[in-house]
């Protein structure tokens, strides 16, 4: 939403219900929650004895890792694009 109005979206992540409040459209929040849930399930399948707190931290670490890799890739592509323009 561009007007800054806050919305509440109900989602389920790793079997728990959450109410997410923010200015993003419901569809976006649901998409984010679905990806978080999928990543938690993936990590949990490999490490079934992790408690929820450790699982959440590992999920966050994985998400930030993926973000940093994408930022690095974007910077390389932008640099390559700039060199092609010059």
TIBANU-748414 format. One record per residue (C-alpha): residue number from 1; residue in one letter; x, y negated, z. Coordinates in Angstrom, 2 decimals. Layout:
<atoms>
+-----+------+---------+---------+---------+
! pos ! code !    east !   north !      up !
+-----+------+---------+---------+---------+
! NUM !    A !       X !       Y !       Z !
...
+-----+------+---------+---------+---------+
</atoms>
This chain:
<atoms>
+-----+------+---------+---------+---------+
! pos ! code !    east !   north !      up !
+-----+------+---------+---------+---------+
!   1 !    X !    0.00 !    0.00 !    0.00 !
!   2 !    X !    1.39 !   -3.32 !   -0.96 !
!   3 !    X !   -0.64 !   -5.41 !    1.49 !
!   4 !    X !    1.17 !   -4.04 !    4.55 !
!   5 !    X !   -1.96 !   -2.54 !    6.07 !
!   6 !    X !   -1.10 !    0.40 !    8.30 !
!   7 !    X !   -2.76 !    3.72 !    7.68 !
!   8 !    X !   -2.92 !    6.88 !    9.73 !
!   9 !    X !   -2.30 !   10.19 !    8.00 !
!  10 !    X !   -2.76 !   13.59 !    9.63 !
!  11 !    X !   -0.15 !   16.17 !    8.64 !
!  12 !    X !    1.05 !   19.55 !    9.82 !
!  13 !    X !    4.77 !   20.26 !   10.10 !
!  14 !    X !    6.09 !   23.58 !   11.38 !
!  15 !    X !    2.71 !   24.49 !   12.84 !
!  16 !    X !    2.28 !   21.21 !   14.71 !
!  17 !    X !   -0.20 !   18.43 !   13.93 !
!  18 !    X !    1.20 !   14.91 !   13.64 !
!  19 !    X !   -0.39 !   11.55 !   13.01 !
!  20 !    X !    1.93 !    9.43 !   10.88 !
!  21 !    X !    1.24 !    5.70 !   10.91 !
!  22 !    X !    2.69 !    3.49 !    8.21 !
!  23 !    X !    2.10 !    1.41 !    5.14 !
!  24 !    X !    2.82 !    4.14 !    2.58 !
!  25 !    X !   -0.10 !    5.78 !    0.75 !
!  26 !    X !   -1.50 !    8.97 !    2.26 !
!  27 !    X !   -0.28 !   10.99 !   -0.73 !
!  28 !    X !    3.30 !    9.86 !   -0.11 !
!  29 !    X !    3.18 !   10.72 !    3.60 !
!  30 !    X !    1.70 !   14.13 !    2.81 !
!  31 !    X !    4.42 !   14.78 !    0.23 !
!  32 !    X !    7.14 !   13.87 !    2.74 !
!  33 !    X !    5.57 !   16.06 !    5.42 !
!  34 !    X !    5.30 !   18.97 !    2.97 !
!  35 !    X !    9.00 !   18.71 !    2.12 !
!  36 !    X !    9.98 !   18.48 !    5.80 !
!  37 !    X !    7.84 !   21.52 !    6.55 !
!  38 !    X !    9.40 !   23.44 !    3.66 !
!  39 !    X !   12.94 !   22.57 !    4.78 !
!  40 !    X !   12.15 !   23.56 !    8.38 !
!  41 !    X !   10.73 !   26.88 !    7.16 !
!  42 !    X !   13.81 !   27.49 !    5.01 !
!  43 !    X !   16.19 !   26.82 !    7.91 !
!  44 !    X !   14.02 !   28.79 !   10.33 !
!  45 !    X !   14.08 !   31.80 !    8.00 !
!  46 !    X !   17.89 !   31.80 !    8.14 !
!  47 !    X !   18.04 !   31.03 !   11.89 !
!  48 !    X !   14.86 !   32.48 !   13.46 !
!  49 !    X !   16.07 !   32.08 !   17.04 !
!  50 !    X !   16.51 !   28.29 !   16.95 !
!  51 !    X !   14.25 !   26.32 !   19.25 !
!  52 !    X !   12.14 !   23.61 !   17.68 !
!  53 !    X !   14.44 !   20.76 !   18.77 !
!  54 !    X !   17.51 !   22.33 !   17.21 !
!  55 !    X !   15.53 !   23.24 !   14.11 !
!  56 !    X !   14.37 !   19.62 !   13.79 !
!  57 !    X !   17.93 !   18.30 !   14.18 !
!  58 !    X !   19.28 !   20.71 !   11.55 !
!  59 !    X !   16.44 !   19.70 !    9.24 !
!  60 !    X !   17.33 !   16.03 !    9.72 !
!  61 !    X !   21.03 !   16.75 !    9.11 !
!  62 !    X !   20.16 !   18.60 !    5.90 !
!  63 !    X !   17.87 !   15.79 !    4.73 !
!  64 !    X !   20.49 !   13.11 !    5.37 !
!  65 !    X !   23.12 !   15.26 !    3.66 !
!  66 !    X !   20.90 !   15.50 !    0.59 !
!  67 !    X !   20.27 !   11.74 !    0.70 !
!  68 !    X !   23.99 !   10.93 !    0.88 !
!  69 !    X !   24.75 !   13.27 !   -2.02 !
!  70 !    X !   22.05 !   11.57 !   -4.12 !
!  71 !    X !   23.37 !    8.11 !   -3.19 !
!  72 !    X !   26.87 !    9.16 !   -4.23 !
!  73 !    X !   25.56 !   10.58 !   -7.49 !
!  74 !    X !   23.58 !    7.38 !   -8.13 !
!  75 !    X !   26.67 !    5.24 !   -7.49 !
!  76 !    X !   28.72 !    7.36 !   -9.92 !
!  77 !    X !   26.02 !    7.13 !  -12.59 !
!  78 !    X !   25.65 !    3.39 !  -12.08 !
!  79 !    X !   29.42 !    2.95 !  -12.37 !
!  80 !    X !   29.44 !    5.07 !  -15.53 !
!  81 !    X !   26.57 !    3.04 !  -16.96 !
!  82 !    X !   28.38 !   -0.23 !  -16.21 !
!  83 !    X !   31.54 !    1.03 !  -17.92 !
!  84 !    X !   29.51 !    1.96 !  -21.00 !
!  85 !    X !   27.92 !   -1.51 !  -21.08 !
!  86 !    X !   31.29 !   -3.30 !  -20.95 !
+-----+------+---------+---------+---------+
</atoms>
